């Protein structure tokens, strides 16, 4: 991994370029070129020192962002680290919701729960099974610590607002039919 990648994960490189993770390399290059021209030190002749310093700092951030996002492998690594960081983030959890208290939609194979904003929380049966399997795999190494009736869970964000809930279920549960 390149030096500076750890610092880059702390700063949203897409935001530095005023771009979205869905942008193509061409779109990112265009944003980089626009910002590089805007903040390039050569354009600052005669500017006051504090403004010039701000522009140089911005130019260096834009250049660093482009060096990572403009390189396919570095961008892939950055995106993976960014996603991992998002998953580790401590979300403000509004409440705990038990899977069995959620509404089961057989057709969609998804559990849903209404949010107080009018939106909703949803988790698919596939996500529940994957998380249960992952926790069981991790638990095999810590078998002696396992307790009968132990619960598993994940943080689920509302599809409309910024609230999230912790959805929990017993490790050994019956799959809905």
N, C-alpha and C positions, 0 to 999 in steps of 0.2 A: 504494500500500500504506500502511496505517496506521503511524503512529509506534509503536514498541514491538513490532512484529511480529518483528523480528530477535531481540530479547530473549526474546520468547515462544517462539520455536523452541528456544532453549536450555533452557527450562523446559517440562516436559510439562504443558500446560494441562489435559489430561484427568485426569492424576494429581492436579493441584491440586483439581479438583472431585470426585475419587474416582469418576471415570466412565471409560467406555470410548469409543473412537472410533465404535463402533457405536450409541451412544445417540442417540435422537431429540432434537430441540430441546426437547420437553416434558420428557423425562427429565433433560436437562442443566439446564433451568430449575429443576426440582424440587430437584436436588442443590445448585444455586447458592443457592436460597432457604433450604434447610436450613442450609448453611454460613454464609450471610450472617447469619442469626438467631443462630447459635452464636457467631460471632466479632465481631458488630457492636459498635463502641465504646460505644454507649449501654448495653449490658448489663454493662459493666465498672466501674461506679461502685463505688468502695471497694476495688477489686482492687489488689494491689501493683504498682508501676510496671513491673517486668520482665515480669510476666505480662500486664499490659495492653499493653505494647509488643509482645510476641509475638502477642497476639490481633489488634492493629491491623495488624501486618505480614501476618498470615494473611488477615485481611479484605480488605486491599488486593490480595493475590495472587488471592483468589477473585473479587473484583470485576473485576480485569483479565482473568482467564480467561473470565469470563462475557461481558465486552464483546466479546471476539473470537469465542468459540464460540457466542454467542447471535445473532450476525449472520451470515446465510447466506453472503454473499460473503467476509467476513473469515475465516470458518471454512474455506471452500473453499481460500482462499489459504494459511491456516495448515496445513491438511492436506497440500497440495502441497509446501510447504516442509519439513514434518516428514518426508514420504516421501523427498524429495530428500536430506535430512540422513541418514536411515537408510541410504540407498544409498551415500552417501559415507563412512559410518562405517568405520573400520578394524576389521574383524572379526578376532578372533584365529583365523588360518587354521592348521588342524591339519596339513594337508599339501596337496600338489598331486596331482590325479588327472587322468590323461589320458582324454579322452572315449572313445577307442577301447578303453580298459581297463574301461569301465563296461559293465554288462549292458544290452543293447538289448531293449526290450519292443515288438515290432511292433504288437500290438493297441492298447496305450496310447500308442504313439509317444513313449516316454520312455526316457531313459538313467538307470539307477540304480546306486548303489554303497552297500555296507553300511558303516555306522558301527560303531565299536568298542563303542558303547553298546547295539547291537542294533537301533537305528533305521536310517534310511537317508537318503541324499542323492539327489535326483532333479532332472533338468532335461529339459524337453520338447524335442523336435526343433524346435518352433516358436520356443522361447526361443533355441536355438542359432542358428537361421537369422536371427532378429531381431538378435541381438548381432553376428553376422558381418556383416550388412548395415550396421548402424550403424557398425561399425569400418571397413568398406570406404568408407562415405560420408565419414567423418572422414579416412580415409587418402588420399582423392583430393586433398585440400588439401596433404598432405605426401607426395606421390608420390615425391620424391627420397629420402625417408627410409625407404621401404619396402624390406624385405629379403625375398628369396625364402625361403619356408619359415617366414615369420613366424607366430607363434601368437596366438590370441585366447583369451579366457577370462573367466570370471565366478566370483564367490564364491557358493557354494551352502551354505545352512545345513541341518543335520540336522533331520529332522522330529520328533525326540524330545528331543535334548539341545542344548546351546549350542555344540557344535563346528561348525566350517565348514571346507570345503575349497575350494581354488581349482581349478575344472575348466577345463582348457585343451584346445585343439584347433588344428590348422593352419588358417590363413586360407582356403586353398583345399583343401577336403575334399569327399569324396563323401558325399552324403546316403544314410543307410542305407535299405535296401529290405526 
